[in-house]
């Protein structure tokens, strides 16, 4: 089986030994069940380029199962009212994110994936400490964007992407499984956003007839933490949990 995992940093998490990443545990579980599996990981940050990345993988080798992870990060970037980014020359720019007015720089530029083609005139100053004021301003930026309609617009773009992936998979005879966002214990705002994404997509995908897997939660019933103490990275127990959930949700017959 050719299994393609489409997600963010979770499938390539740096502080988990590669053999213990959830998809490698899943691959071993599938092999033990008599289903030899090759896993391809596709990372996405921007929604606009995601489908093309999947199509490129499928063109090289047909995909049997596509697992698509919903994430808070793309929606958070789309929600921001104030947005800073690097332009094509590597210069730091500042802009307002107003999609209803045609300004949608988060889908054109981001500080993580866009690399400058020439060096900036001077190195950017190192970020200061994450003070209470910084956290308050960051939350205000998200809330102002939500009030301006950016979050609703971002959810619409995300829903359009899942619809396009569903149509693509139907035409390619590929089974699509959409995995809901994991919780975000590091931030109550992000945790609530994960809950909102889950609440939006569970019924939306059910109407489309697309399989959906919920993954919210901080701890196992016995108290085992599914996240490291920083509340950002999924713990080994959390990776094992996701592998088990996926194993139970994949079509093996």
Order of alpha helices (4+ residues) and beta strands (2+ residues): beta-alpha-beta-alpha-beta-alpha-beta-beta-alpha-alpha-beta-alpha-beta-alpha
